[in-house]
Amino acid sequence: MVISAYGFLQNILRFIQTQSIVIPLVVFSVVPLGIHFGIVYSLVNKKSVDYKGAPMAASISIWVSFLLLALYVLFANKFQNT
């Protein structure tokens, strides 16, 4: 599950980077990072998944990052011609 999310994320990252758009990449990387800390803490310390919570949180965070960037690409006016 993590590998497919990572593959999708890398494709979108490269698409945006080739167009020299940097600020949205930074913003949509910092937001999932903040969410990731909360998810890791809750899955590892508060739920009963223990050590399995860390990779689950990584997968969730990568999917969140992908979804945010995908929505940005779909709705930003910069990408209408691409």
N, C-alpha and C positions, 0 to 999 in steps of 0.2 A: 504494500500500500504506500509506503514511503517512497519507494523508487519511482512509481508512476507519478506521484505528486512532484517529486524532484525533477523528473524529466519535463513535465509540463511547465514548471516554474522556470527552468533553464531556457526553454524555448522562448517564453515571453520576455525574460530578461535580455536575451540576445537581440530579440526584435526591437525592444525599446532602446538598448544600447547602440545599435547600429544607426539609430536616428538621432543620437547625441542628446537624448532626454535623460537628465540625471536626477533632478529634484524629486520627481515622483518615485523613482527607485529608492531614494533615501527614505522618503516618508513612508512608503509602503513596505519598507524593511524594518523601520523602527516600531511601527504600530504592532506588527506580529511579534516582535521581540518583547515588547511590554506585555502582550497577552500571554506569551510563552512562559514567562516567569510565574504568572498566576496559575496557569494550567499545570506546570510541573509541580509547583508547591502543593496544589490541591490533589493531584493524582498520586504523588509519591507519599505525602505526609497525611492527608486526610482520608483518602479512599483506601480500599483494601487491595489495590493492585500492586503495591510495593514497587519493586524494581522494574516491573513492566510499565509503570506509569511514565518513565522518562522517554522511552521510544514512542509511546502513544502520544505524548505531548509534542514531541518533535514532528510526528506525522500531522497532527492537528495544526500546528503552527505553519508548516509548509503549505498545507491546503489553504489556510487562511490567507497567507501571502499570495498564493497563486490566484485565489478568487478575487482579492482586492486588485491585483494588477490586471486580471482579465476584465474586470468591470471598468477599470480605468481605460484600457485600450478600447473597449466597446463603446464607451460614452464620451471620450475626449474628442474634441473637434480636430486635434492635431492629426488624427489617424484616419480621417475621412477618405483621403486619396490613396491609402495604402491597403 
